[in-house]
Amino acid sequence: MHKGKILLLTLILFVFSAGNTFAQSEPDYQTALAEFQKGNSEKALEIIRVLHEQGKRSYDTHYLAAFCHYNAGRNKSAATHWSEALKLKPGDPAVSVDFARYLIQAGRNPDALEIIYNSYQANPKNREVRLLYATALLYNNKAREALYIIEKLKAEDGNDYHPLVLEAQVYFYLGSAEKAEVSLKWAQSLVPNNPNVLNNLGLVYEKAGNQEAKRGNIKKALEQLRNAKEQLESALKLKPDDEKIKGNIRRIEARINALSAG
């Protein structure tokens, strides 16, 4: 993967609802969970440490500890607890998805693929697991295998835009700006005001513009780059504080100026 041109701004997203995710069992654990829900991650960790010292380790305590550490920016400690949770519940989809997303974010793509593949084997019908498995395949340079899974996800639910965004990233990686545009236009029809889809579409137009410039078609290149800027400006209106989108706009403006100057 070319890290400088990753399409998905929000690929690495942790979706966590503690009240629904964790078991409702031990009173001490419930106290830790309540502290976490109030934003007191350190206090929750203190309770969990006592539970562990008492030999009361569980999937739930490790999973909660992982998020406490992650919230505090202690990613290695979070990874340790995700790993321990998976030892107690091998292939668990919730932990596997969160752990694999973190590993991709950290650039540990082979490890992410191993984690999510194990969950895929145990949960072959789970859409979130399958989508992340396809993502991990792409990040491990297995684009064609990723497309196979994406096609199945699209066929099962034509109203889910997430496989389309990932499909666009696969085609972007394979060098086909045209196919990536088709996928993103479809996604945009489902979520017309999604800043990440707009950003990705802008990057696709940028790639198309650079391809035209290499062919010597400066007029077409400028047209594509202006389209790119327009999409990115629309995205920025929806996410005005997003520095990545701002950076993309600055880069494309510089490219437009350079080509216009001859």
Secondary structure, 3 states (H helix, E strand, C coil): CCHHHCCCCCCCCCCCCHHHHCCCCCHHHHHHHHHHHCCCHHHHHHHHHHHHHCCCCCHHHHHHHHHHHHHCCCHHHHHHHHHHHHHHCCCCHHHHHHHHHHHHHCCCHHHHHHHHHHHHHHCCCCHHHHHHHHHHHHHCCCHHHHHHHHHHHHHHCCCCCHHHHHHHHHHHHHCCHHHHHHHHHHHHHHCCCCHHHHHHHHHHHHHHHHHHHHCCCHHHHHHHHHHHHHHHHHHHHHCCCCHHHHHHHHHHHHHHHHHHHC
